[in-house]
Amino acid sequence: MPAYGEKHPSPIVPSRRQVLLGGAALGATALTAAGSLGALGPSARAAAAQGAGAPLRGEVFTLGVASGEPDQHSVVLWTRLAPDPLADDGLGGMSRRTVTVQWELARDERFRHVVRRGHETTNADAGYAVHAEVAGLAPGREYFYRFRCGRFLSPVGRTRTAPAPGVLGAGLAMAFASCSQYEHGYFTAYRRLAEDEPDLVLHLGDYVYEYRPDSYVSPDGNVRDHRGPETETLANYRQRYAQYRTDTDLQAAHAVAPWLVVPDDHEVDNNWAADVHEKPEIPQPNFLQRRANAFRAYYENMPLRRRNRPSGSHIQLYRTVSWGALANFHMLDTRQYRDDQACDDGWKVCEDAVDPARSLTGDEQERWLLGQFRRSRARWDVLGQQVFFARRVNDTGAVSMDAWDGYQGSQERIAEGWVAAGVRNPVVLTGDVHTHWANELKADYADPDSPVIGTELVTSSVTSGGDGADSDPAEHPDLQRNPHIKFRNNQRGYVRTRLTRDELRADFRVVDHVTRPGAPVRTRASFVVADRHPGLSEVTPR
């Protein structure tokens, strides 16, 4: 079945793992006796009976399943009910009644060894989303999960818990991605990411885009259409997330591993900053209400914990998630607390950009992050965040006012903070710019001999910008002007990493086209960061 809004149908791509990738591609199925959640306890059966009411119409698990926020003993399981995903009221064709959804978690994908069962209720106020926080699990363990509602059984998802504190373990396979404009192409990169079977996925923003149909057009032309107007109301945002979530390639990426997520700008409004929307000269008196709607829909559609539930126009998203002693993932929010972009945004030579009083993170988040650096004993400290961190100067000497370069006080304080704290291996992960980059972070970018104090890995987009094109990084003027930048590629894709006690390996994965479905994936370049040696060594791709 093609994803909603496609101009050309996308075939179901054969999977490597039949239960996970095939289950995500095929969608929800009617419950059979062999696949039932028949061993639910009395309280769950009673709740299911109370929530039965009128029969559910059609398949309800059309948006797939997901998990996220793993710690050593728990994980969040997610789904959202939507027999009619693109309903204009944003409620997915549900009938505004309270519904009970059952879940179970097992050690095997056939559910012969179930370790936890339970149920959650959901309703229109929650957008018919389900967030089950499952505790009491063993550390460092792979699990499988599924949901049931009425006679419908969801696809199966795979998740895992983090290792116990102090445990380095054998390593972590982690992939990260960003920027998936639905209209610009097919989500093949998500499918290929799923086929790599990572242990953990980070999404660094621009999961959905806010634009009305055909207002943001790829250089290659749009191959699918957004449904509905530019997102402003809660119903608009719910409908937009539902449209993206119907894509089977995205469903496969969610089903294969737990996710850690942070939004960037397009989940609300392009280049928004704190209480300021993109174009202040165009009146938008209800921007804070729009932001509240966006945050509520974001929470509803992501595998986040209850403590991340938004309050009005605020959502608490900066946090640290630890993976045993191997890594700390410091997930940042670079939109909600920042000062407005200097010099009316864009690429500028701007005196205000170097004003140390201006902040990208806000004072409270900055203090929190510096404190996390001081407390860390992890082998790798990873910043999961949205916008370009390294200095990047164009041919006129200008820098981006939307990136860390536009907030050089913040840029310097964060880098100096991890140096002062003795962070063993600082690594910044970045999205936003629709291009692969590999950067060495310098104590002083003006001094070519200044020491390297960290590493930045930047993922290209999943689709945003269309097919893109390959190029020779050695010939690109950005690298000649900025010698600390070691790699650039303008194809679509994601970054696959492997963290061990001795090194971090990063594979820049690319697909040759997104304007047609089904492209194969290849590794365009690979780099290694050695323990206690910040900086990049290029290695043979594999």
N, C-alpha and C positions, 0 to 999 in steps of 0.2 A: 504494500500500500504506500503511495507517495506521501511524503510529509505535506502538511497543509500549506497551500500557497505556492507550490512548485509549478513552474511553467513547463517543466519536463519531468516525468516521473523518475524517481531514483530507485533502482532495483535493490532488493535486499542482498547485502554482501555476505557471502559465506563466511562463517566464523571458524576460529580455531578452537574455541571452547564451546561445544554445542549448547550446554545448559545456560551459560552466561551470555555469550554474544548472540547465540541463536535465540535464546529466550527474550533478550531485549529487542531483537529485530522483529520477532513475531508478535510481540505485545501480549496482552492479557488473554487468558484462555478460560473457558468454562471449567468449573471445578469438577473433577472426577473423583470417584471413590478412592482411587489409588493415590491421588494427590491431595486429599483433604487434610485439613488441620483438625482431625477428629479427636485428638487427645487433649483438647482444651479443657481447662478446669471448670467447675460449676459456675463460678462467678462470670467467667468469660462467656459461657454458653447463655447464661441469663441475660447478660448485656447484649449479646447478639440478638436474642429474641426480642428484647425491648426495642432495639434499633431496627427491627425488621421492617415494620410499616408496609408501605406500598412497594411492589417489586422494583428493583433497580432496572433502569432502562439501558440496555446495551453494555458493552464492555466498559468497565470503570477504570481500569489501570492503563489507560491510553498514554499516560505521561511517564510510565516506567517507574523505576525505584532508584533509590540512592542511599548512601550512608556517608557519615562524616564525623569530624571532631573526635578521632580516636584517642583514648588515653589507655593506661595499662589495664584498666578493669571495665571500661565501658565504651560505647559507641552510639551514635545517633542513627536510627533508621528512618527513612523518609519515603513517602509516596503522596500522591494527590489524586483524588477521585475526579474523573471528568469524562462521562460518557459522550458529551458533546463539547470537545475541548475549546472550540472557538466561539462559544456562545457570547453574545455581545455584553451580557451582564457580568462576565468574568467568573461565573460560578460553574462553568463546565457542564451545564445541563443537569445539575443536581436539583432536587426539588425543595431546597431550603429546610429540610428536616435534619435532625441530628442522626448521624449514622455511626455505627460501631464497626471498627476495622480490627481484625485479629492479625497478629504477627507471630512468627516463630523464627528461631535462630538455631542452626545446627552446625555440627563439626564437619559435615559432608554435604555435597551438593544434591544428594538424593534424599536427604533428611531422614536417614536411618538413626542418627544419633542427635536428637534434638536436646539442646541444653537450656533453652529459655523459651517461654511462651507468654503472651499477654495480649492486651487489647487496648485500643485508644478510641475515644469518641471524637468526631469532628463535625463541623457544621458550616453554615454560610459565613459566619463571622470569621472563621479560620480559612476561608477560601477552599474548604474541603481538603486541606492539607493535613498530613499526619506526621508528627514528630514523636518517635518512640525512643526514649533514652534507656538503653538496655545496659544494666550494671551487673556486677558479680561475675565477670568473665575472666578467663585466664589471660595473663599477659603474653604478648608476642605470639598470638594464635590467629590462624585463619578461620573464618566462619562464613556460613551461607545463610541467607535470610529470604523471607517472602511474606506476603500479606494475603489476606482473604477478606472479601466483602460480599456478603450474600453468597451467590453461587459462583463468584468469580475469584480466580486465583491469579496472583500477580506473577510477572517474571521473577526469576531468582537473581539475587545480587550476591556478590562476594565482598566481604569486608575483613578487617583484621584489627586487633588491638595493638597498641604500642608495647615495646618491651618494658620490663620492669626497670625502675630507676637503678642506675649503676651498671646496667647491662649494655655492652657495646653491640653484641650480636654479630651475625655474619655479614651485615650490610643492609642497605635500604635501596630498593629500586623506586625512584620517584620521578614523575613526569609533571611538567607544568605548561600551561597554555593560557591564552587570553584572546579577546577580540574576535567574536564570532558574529559578524553581521549576516543575518539570515538571507538577505536579498542578494548579497555579493557572491554566494557560492554554496556548494554542498559541503556538509560537515565531514568530509572524508578524513581529515586529520584526526577528528575525535575517534573515528572507527579504528584508524591505524594505532592511535595511542592505546585503545582498549586491547588491541591484538598484541601489544608489547607486554601486557599483563603486569603493570606496575603494582607496587605495594601501597602507594599513596599518590594522590593527584592534587596539585595545587592549581586553583584557578585564580588568576590575578586581575580580573576585572573585564568589563565590557562583555558580560555574558549575554545580555540582550542589548539591542539598540532601540532608541526611543522614537525614531523618525516615522513619519507617515510614508505610505508607499511611494517609491521612486523619487523621494526628495534627496536621498544620499545615493548617488549612482556610481557604481564601480567603473573604472576605466574600461573594463571589458563588458559593461552592460550588466544589469541585474537579471539574474536567472530565476528568482523567486520573488514573491510579493509579500510585504507585511500585510497583516490583516488589521484594519481599524485605523484610526487617526493617530497623530503623534500622541504618545502616552502622557496623560496628565491625571486622569481619574484613577481610582483604585481598580475599577472594572477594566480600564484600558491596560494597566500594567499586568493585571492577572491574565487577561486575554493574550498579551504579548508573550509572557512566560509560557503559557500553555502552547502557543504556536511553536516556540523554539523546542519545548520539551516533547512535542510529537515526533521530532526528528529521531529516527532509529539509530543513527550513528552517535548522536549525543547520548541517547539512552544507554548504548553499549558502554560508553566511557564512564558513565555514572555507575553502571552495574558492576564494573570490574574491580573497583577499589574504593576505599573511603576518600573523601575530598576535604580539603581545607580551602575556604573561599574568602575573598574580599572583593567588594565592588570597586569600580573606578567611576568614570563620569557618566557613561551612556546608560547605566541603570537608572539614572535620574534625568540628567540634561547635559549636553556636551559642555565640557570644561567648566562646570559649576564649581564654585568655591564657597564653602560655608553657607552663608545666607544669600549669596549672590548668584543669580542665574547667568546663563551664557551672554545674553545681549541686554545689558541694563537699559539701553535706549528703547527697547521694546517692552512696554509695560507687562508685567506678570505679577499682579498684586497678590496672587495666591501661591507664590512659589513654595513657601514653607508647607502649605497643605499638599502641594504636588510632591515635595520631598517626603512628607509623611506617607503618602500613598505609595511612593516608590519603595521606601524602606519596608513597609508592611508587606508588599508583594515579594520583595527580595527574601525576607525572612520566611514567608509562606512557601517559597519555592526552593529553598536551600536546606541541606541537612545540618542545621545549626541547633545549638542547645537553647533551652528555655531562657537561660540568662541573656541570650542575644536578642530576645524579642524586643522590637522597637517600642519606644514611648513617644508617641506623637512624631515630631520631625527629627528625633534623635535615635540612633541605634549604636549600641556598644559593640564594636567589632575588633578593636585591637586587643591582641591576646597572644600568649605563648603556648604552643603545644609541643611537648617534649617527646622525643622518640628514644627512650631509654637514656643511656649516656652518649649515644651517637650524635644526636642533633637536637637543637632547639629551633623551632620554627616560630619566629616572631612575625605575626601577621599584622600589617599596619593599615591604617586608614589615612590616606593622603588627600582626602577631599573635604571631610566634614569639619575639620578644625583649622584649615589653612587660611592665611590672609589672601585677599583677592590678588589675582595675578597682577604683577607690576606693569606699568606702561601699557595698559590696555591689552595685555596678553600678546601672543604671537612671538616671533623671533625678533629680538631687539638687542641693541646695545643700550643698556638701561642702568642708570646709577642706583635706582631703588633695589635692583636685584641683589646688590651686595650689602644692603642695610641689615646689620646683624639682628635688629629687632624683629624683622619679618620672619614668619615661621610657616613651614609646610605642614608640620605635625601638630601644632599647638603646643603650649607649654606643658600641659599635663601628660600628654602622650609622650613627649620628649623625655620628661623626667622618668616616666615608667620604663621606656626603652633603655635609657642609660642605666637604670637600676637593674634591669634584666641582664645587661652586659656584665655588671659588677658581680651578680650572683651566679653567673653561668659557669658550669664546669663541663659543659658538653664539648665533644670533639669538634663539632661544626655548629656555628651560630648562623642561621639562615634567615634573612629578612625577606618575607614574602610581601611584595608591595607593587605599586602600580606604574610609577613614572620614572623616566631615565635618571639614574643616579650620577654617573660619571660626567665629568666636564665634556661638553660637546660643542665646538665652535664651528659655525658655518663660514662660507667664503667671504662674508662681510665682517666677520668678527662677532656676530650676534649669537646669542644663546636662547634657548626656549624658556619663555616666561612661565610655562605650565609645568616644567620639569624641576628637578632639584636645583638646576642652574639658576632658576629664577628666585631661589630662596637660599642663597649661598651661605648665609649664617647657619641655617638648619643643616645644610649639606656638610659643612665643616664640623659643627658640633657633634653630629652623629658619628662621623668618621673618627674624630679625635676621641670620642667617648669609647669606642671599641678598642682603640689603641691604648688609652689610659687604663682600661679595665683588664688589659691583657687577654682579650678574647683570642682564643687559639687559632681559629680559622673562620674569619668573617666572610660571608658570601651573600651578595644582594641578588635577588631574583626579581625580574621586571617584565612588565607587559607593555601595553599602550601604543607602541610606535609601529606596529605592523611589519617589523623587520627583525631578523635575527642579528644579534650583536654579541661579541665577547670582549669584555673590557677589563683592564687592570686599573685599580683605584689607587690614586697617588696621594701622598701627603701634600704635595705642592705641584699642581698641574703645570705651572709656569716653569718649573725646573725639570728638564729632562732626566737629570740624575737623582731626582727625589725618589725615596724608597716606595715600593709597592706595598700598600697596607691592606689590600683586600681585592676581591674579585667580584665582577658583576656579570651575570648571564641574563640576556634579554631574549625572550621568545618572540617570534613572529606571530602574526595573527592566524587564526583558524581559517578565516575567509576574508576578513576586511581588506579591501584594496584589490580584490579579484585575483587573477592568476599570478601576477607579479612576474619576475624574470630573474634568472641567475646572472651572476657577474663575477668577475675576478676581484676578490677583496684587495689584492695587492695594488690594483689600479684605481681603486675608488678614492676620490679626493677627500672624503671624510676621514679615512685612515691616515692619509698623508698629513692632514692638518692636525690630527689628534693621534699621535703615535702610541698612546696608551690603549687605543682601540685596536684589537687584533683580528677581528672578523666582522663581516657584514654580509647579509644575504637577504634579498627581497622576494623570496618565495614564501608560500604559506606553509604552516606546519606547527611544530611544538618542540620542546626540549626534553630529552630523556636523560636522566642522571642515575648514577650509581654512587652512593656514599658508603665508604668503608672506613675502618680505623686509619688507613694509610693514605687515602686519596678520594677526591671527588672527580668522577668522570662525567663529562657532559657531551651528549650527542645531539647535534642540531639536525632535526628530522624535517624533511621537506617533501611536499607533493608537487608534481609538475603542473597540475591544474586543479581548479575548484569549480570552474564554470561547467564542467561535466562531472558526473559522479564516478566513483570507483578508481581514482588514481592510485597507483602503487606509491609506497613511501621509500625513501632512501636517506641515508645519513650524509649530509653535505659536508660536515666537518666535525671533528671531535677534539676536545681539549681535556687535559688533566690538571687539577690543582692538587699539589702534594701537601700532606699534613705539615703544618708549620712553615709552609713556603707559599705565601700568597703570590698570585700571578698565574699565567697560563702557559702550558706546554702543549703544542699541537701534536696529536698522535694520529695514527692511521685509523680512519673510520671503519666501523664494523656493523 
